[in-house]
C-alpha cells in the first residue's frame, strides 16, 4: 500500500473572530452597571485558529442605546494579553472608557484582518448617577468616642442604589 502527501487549499477572507466582550471595574470585577465618574475597562477576546498575527487592529465605539448616536469612538484598543502557546490562537484587547454620563449604552467592538474585513460583537452597559445621599448617624456623640454612621446613595425616588460606587466627602460642623 502506497502513501502520498496531500494538502487542501482554500481561499478565505478571514478567520478572525470576536469571541467575547466584557467590562470590568477598577478592581477587575466583571460588571455591566457602573456609576458616573467611574472608569470602565472594556475587554475583547479575539481569536484566529491559524494564529493571532492576522489580527491587525481592534476598536470600539460607544453609542446611546436610545437613539444610536455615537458618544465615543471609534477608539483603538491595545493588546492586554495573548495565548502563551507557540502559535497563539487568541488575544485580549482593552481600553478604558471614562466620562460616560448616566444612561444606557451599546458598545460595538470590531476586530480587523489584513484585508480590513471586520468581525464584531455588541455589549451593553448602564451608567447610574446618585440623585442624593442619605446619612444615618447618632443625633449626638461624645468627644473622642467612636461612633458608626451609614451613607447611602439614593435615586430620585429615594430608593437605595446598591450598584453605585463612588467617593463621598463628609465635612464636620459645630452647632450651638
Secondary structure, 3 states (H helix, E strand, C coil): CCCCCCCCCCCCCCCCEEEEEEEECCCCCECCEEECCCCEEEEEEEECCCCHHHCCEEEEEEEECCCCCEEEEEEECEEEEECCCCCCCEEEEEEEECCCCCEEEEEEEEEECCCCCEEEEEEEEEEECCCEEEEEECCCCCCCCCCCEEEEEECCCCCECCCCCCCCCCCCCCCC
